[in-house]
Amino acid sequence: MPLPKLKIGDLTAAHPIIQGGMGIGVSLSGLAGAVAKAGGVGIISCAQIGYQDPLFERAPFKANMRAITSEYQKAKEIAGSGGIVGFNIMCATFKYESYVKRCVEVGADLIISGAGLPIHLPELVGTAKTKIAPIVSSAKAAKVILRTWAKRYDRTADLVVVEGPQAGGHLGFKYEDTGMAPEVMDEEFTKILDEVAVYEEKFQQKIPVVFAGGVFDRSDIDRYLALGASGVQIASRFVVTEECDAPESYKKMYLNASQKDIEIIKSPVGMPGRALHNDFTERTKVEERIPIAKCRNCLSLDHCDRKTIPYCISEMLLNAVTDKPQQGLIFAGGQVHRLNKITTVPQLMAELTLDPL
């Protein structure tokens, strides 16, 4: 059967595929715009989004605010009429509220927010047209967010992203649960759907739920749709496209990765993260703290104590996209070892959406 469209309130994507936000500098206007043009939902990562601006080293926050505007405008130009483009903003981000408000100001179609609970997101977005979506990994987190939003703001989510343990980057699981069996996550996903259904009834609106984490091909998409998902979020597969904003050196790390290269690391954000083995991850095993060369104010004070964090996440993510991938943090999903060639966004979307015989 052909894949259904993904409806998020008054927005409609031709395909039920959201491209996951990847930072620093992996999903910017080039990738997000191309995905939106191809009928998916393109997501720009706000993580140090202005790192290429000459102003960045001197005033990173100001550079990031400028880049939100320029990257969104470029992405929408690429996407064309009807293309859906949004942002991913980590709750742990320094001046999180300012990032959300700027994304709303530029007219973002959607804000997806995780790496923490985006409790105040409805207040920050207000009555703007921008849709809001929390990232959750458990029914408990979904219940806390949706119940709080309903009680405090009399509104609910426009979309819910459920991130499983096979996702790349920050994971909403304990270290011992990052290898959770698929069937266990399937049970949790069903419980999350039940929680969402309560607020669909309360607010008399459809709340699409998309699954993220290890989604690789059409069979995976069909599987999660059969479980009750309205769509999926895919990230790693989009890295090895020509349109991806990451440098070739970064993409080669993905293409050269084997299954044994996938590691669970400790992030300064306070969450486990899935990344590729390299010289940096080796350093984290022998050095209790990697000295910080320069603070760029990426995390809120609640998540970053410069005296105790094991390394600066911005510095390591920047290394990864500035032709020093062996010395940087390269987040990747659990199926990265299956990637073996560079493709294009239109080709990948065609592969993912082609109706199987």
C-alpha positions in Angstrom: 0.0 0.0 0.0 1.2 3.6 -0.6 2.3 5.5 2.4 -0.2 7.9 4.0 0.4 11.6 4.2 1.5 13.1 7.5 -0.9 15.7 8.8 0.3 18.0 11.6 -2.7 20.3 12.3 -3.1 22.3 9.1 0.2 21.2 7.7 0.4 18.2 5.3 3.5 16.5 4.2 3.3 14.2 1.1 5.2 11.5 2.9 5.2 10.5 6.6 8.9 11.0 7.0 10.5 13.6 9.2 14.3 14.1 8.8 15.8 14.2 12.3 17.6 17.3 13.5 21.4 16.7 13.7 23.9 19.2 15.1 26.3 20.8 14.9 26.2 21.6 11.2 24.8 18.3 9.9 21.2 19.3 9.2 21.0 22.9 8.1 19.2 24.6 5.2 20.7 22.4 2.5 19.4 19.1 3.9 16.2 20.3 5.5 15.2 22.2 2.4 15.8 19.2 0.1 13.8 16.9 2.4 10.9 19.3 2.5 11.1 19.7 -1.3 10.9 15.9 -1.7 7.7 15.8 0.4 9.1 15.1 3.8 9.5 17.3 6.8 12.9 19.0 6.9 14.4 19.8 10.3 17.3 22.3 11.0 19.3 21.8 14.1 19.7 24.9 16.3 22.8 23.5 18.0 25.5 26.2 17.4 23.7 26.9 14.1 25.8 29.9 13.4 29.2 28.2 13.7 30.2 29.3 10.1 29.5 33.0 10.8 32.7 35.0 11.2 31.0 36.5 14.3 30.7 33.1 16.0 34.0 32.8 17.9 33.5 36.3 19.3 29.8 36.3 19.9 28.3 32.8 19.4 24.8 33.6 20.7 24.4 36.5 18.3 25.8 34.5 15.4 23.3 31.7 16.2 20.4 34.1 16.3 21.3 35.5 12.9 21.8 32.0 11.5 18.3 30.9 12.5 16.9 33.5 10.2 19.2 32.9 7.3 19.1 29.1 7.4 15.3 29.0 7.7 14.9 31.4 4.7 17.4 29.4 2.6 15.6 26.2 3.5 12.2 27.5 2.6 13.5 28.8 -0.7 14.8 25.3 -1.5 11.6 23.6 -0.2 9.3 25.6 -2.5 5.6 26.2 -2.0 4.1 23.9 0.7 7.4 22.6 1.9 7.5 22.0 5.7 10.6 23.2 7.5 11.1 23.2 11.3 13.8 23.3 14.0 15.1 21.0 16.6 16.1 22.7 19.9 17.6 20.9 22.9 16.0 21.8 26.2 19.5 21.9 27.6 20.5 24.8 25.3 21.8 28.0 26.9 19.1 30.6 26.5 16.7 28.0 25.3 13.8 30.4 25.5 15.5 32.9 23.1 16.1 30.2 20.5 12.4 29.1 20.6 11.2 32.7 20.3 13.5 33.4 17.4 12.4 30.3 15.6 8.8 31.5 16.0 9.7 35.0 14.8 11.1 33.7 11.6 7.9 31.7 10.9 9.0 28.1 11.7 6.5 25.5 10.7 7.4 23.2 13.6 9.6 23.1 16.7 10.8 19.6 17.9 12.3 19.7 21.4 14.1 17.0 23.5 17.2 16.4 25.6 15.0 17.2 28.5 11.3 18.0 29.1 10.1 21.0 27.1 7.6 21.9 29.9 7.4 25.7 29.0 7.3 25.3 25.2 3.6 26.2 24.7 4.2 29.5 26.7 7.2 30.4 24.5 5.3 29.8 21.3 2.1 31.4 22.4 -0.6 31.8 19.7 1.9 31.6 16.8 1.2 29.2 13.9 4.4 27.2 14.8 3.5 23.6 15.7 5.2 22.1 18.8 6.4 18.6 19.4 8.1 17.0 22.4 10.5 14.1 22.1 9.8 11.4 24.5 11.1 7.9 25.1 8.6 6.6 27.7 4.9 6.7 28.5 5.8 8.4 31.8 7.6 11.3 30.0 4.7 11.6 27.6 2.2 11.8 30.4 4.1 14.4 32.3 4.5 16.7 29.3 1.0 16.3 28.0 -0.7 16.6 31.4 1.4 19.7 32.3 0.7 21.4 28.9 -3.0 20.7 29.3 -3.2 22.0 32.9 -1.0 25.1 32.6 -1.7 26.2 29.0 -4.9 24.4 28.0 -3.2 23.1 24.9 -1.6 19.9 23.7 1.1 18.7 21.4 0.7 19.1 17.6 3.0 16.1 17.2 4.8 13.7 19.4 8.2 12.1 18.5 8.9 8.8 20.2 12.7 8.1 20.2 13.7 4.5 20.7 17.1 3.2 22.1 18.6 2.7 18.6 18.6 6.5 17.9 21.8 8.5 17.4 22.8 11.3 19.7 21.3 11.9 23.1 19.1 9.1 24.4 16.3 9.3 26.9 17.3 6.0 28.5 19.5 4.8 31.3 22.8 3.4 30.1 21.7 -0.2 30.9 18.6 0.3 28.7 20.3 1.5 25.5 20.4 -2.1 24.3 16.7 -2.6 24.9 15.1 -5.3 22.8 12.8 -4.0 20.0 9.8 -5.8 21.4 10.2 -4.1 24.7 10.3 -0.7 23.0 7.2 -1.7 21.0 5.3 -2.3 24.2 6.4 1.1 25.5 5.4 2.7 22.2 1.9 1.3 22.6 1.7 2.7 26.1 2.7 6.1 24.7 0.0 5.9 22.1 -2.5 5.2 24.8 -1.3 8.3 26.7 -1.6 10.5 23.6 -5.1 9.2 22.9 -6.3 10.6 26.2 -5.3 14.1 25.0 -6.7 13.5 21.5 -10.0 12.9 23.2 -9.7 15.9 25.6 -8.8 18.4 22.9 -10.8 16.7 20.1 -7.8 16.8 17.7 -5.5 14.3 16.0 -2.0 14.2 17.6 0.3 12.3 15.1 2.9 10.2 16.8 6.1 9.4 14.9 8.7 6.8 15.8 12.4 7.5 15.7 15.5 5.5 16.3 17.0 2.9 14.0 14.4 3.4 11.2 16.3 2.4 8.1 14.1 1.2 5.2 10.6 0.8 3.9 10.0 -2.4 6.0 10.8 -0.4 9.1 8.4 2.3 8.2 5.6 -0.2 7.5 6.3 -1.9 10.8 5.8 1.3 12.9 2.8 2.4 10.9 1.3 -1.0 11.7 2.0 -0.4 15.4 0.0 2.8 15.2 2.5 5.4 14.3 1.5 8.2 11.9 5.0 8.4 10.5 8.7 8.0 11.3 11.7 10.2 11.9 14.9 9.2 10.1 18.3 10.9 10.7 21.4 8.8 9.9 20.4 7.8 6.4 20.2 11.5 5.4 23.8 12.1 6.5 25.1 10.2 3.5 23.3 12.3 0.9 24.8 14.9 -1.3 22.5 17.6 0.2 23.6 17.0 3.8 25.4 20.0 5.2 28.1 18.0 6.9 31.6 17.8 5.2 32.7 14.8 3.2 35.1 13.8 5.9 32.1 13.4 8.3 30.1 11.4 5.7 33.1 9.1 5.2 33.1 8.2 8.9 29.5 7.0 8.4 30.3 5.0 5.3 33.4 3.4 6.9 31.7 2.5 10.1 31.3 -1.1 11.1 28.9 -2.4 13.8 31.7 -2.6 16.3 32.4 1.1 15.8 29.1 2.1 17.4 29.5 3.2 21.0 27.5 4.5 23.9 29.2 7.5 25.4 28.5 9.9 28.3 27.5 13.3 27.3 28.0 16.5 29.3 24.2 17.0 28.9 23.9 14.2 31.5 22.4 11.6 29.1 24.0 8.7 27.3 24.6 9.2 23.6 25.3 6.9 20.6 28.3 7.8 18.6 31.1 6.4 16.4 34.3 5.1 17.8 37.3 7.4 17.0 40.3 9.0 18.6 38.0 11.2 20.7 36.0 8.3 22.2 39.3 6.6 23.0 40.4 9.7 24.9 37.3 9.7 27.0 38.2 6.2 28.2 41.6 7.2 29.6 41.1 10.9 30.4 38.7 11.8 33.2 38.4 15.3 31.8 39.5 16.7 28.4 40.6 20.3 28.9 38.2 22.9 27.5 39.9 25.2 24.9 37.1 27.7 24.8 33.6 28.0 26.2 30.9 28.9 23.6 28.0 28.9 26.0 26.1 26.1 24.4 24.5 24.5 27.5 22.5 26.0 30.3 24.2 26.2 33.7 22.0 23.3 34.9 23.7 21.1 32.4 27.2 22.4 32.3 29.7 22.8 35.2 32.9 23.7 33.5 34.9 22.4 36.4 33.4 18.9 36.3 32.1 18.1 32.8 34.2 15.4 31.0 34.6 17.5 27.8 33.0 20.4 26.0 30.3 19.0 23.7 30.4 22.0 21.4 34.1 21.8 20.9 33.9 18.1 20.0 30.9 18.5 17.7 32.7 21.4 16.0 35.8 19.2 15.5 33.6 16.6 13.8 32.3 19.1 11.1 35.6 21.0 10.6 37.6 18.3 8.9 38.8 16.7 12.2 36.4 13.9 12.6 38.8 11.6 14.4 39.1 14.3 17.2 35.4 15.0 17.3 32.1 13.6 18.5 30.2 12.0 15.7 26.7 11.0 16.8 25.1 8.2 14.7 22.2 5.8 14.9 22.3 2.1 15.6 22.0 1.1 11.9 24.8 3.3 10.6 27.0 0.3 9.7 24.5 -0.6 7.0 25.3 2.5 5.0 27.6 2.0 2.1 27.1 4.7 -0.5 26.4 8.4 -1.0 23.0 9.1 -2.5 20.7 12.1 -2.9 17.7 13.1 -1.0 15.3 12.5 -3.9 16.7 9.1 -4.4 16.5 8.2 -0.8 13.0 9.5 -0.5 12.0 7.5 -3.5 13.5 4.3 -2.0 11.7 4.9 1.3 8.3 5.6 -0.2 8.3 3.2 -3.1 5.3 0.9 -2.8 6.7 -2.6 -2.4 5.4 -5.3 -4.7 
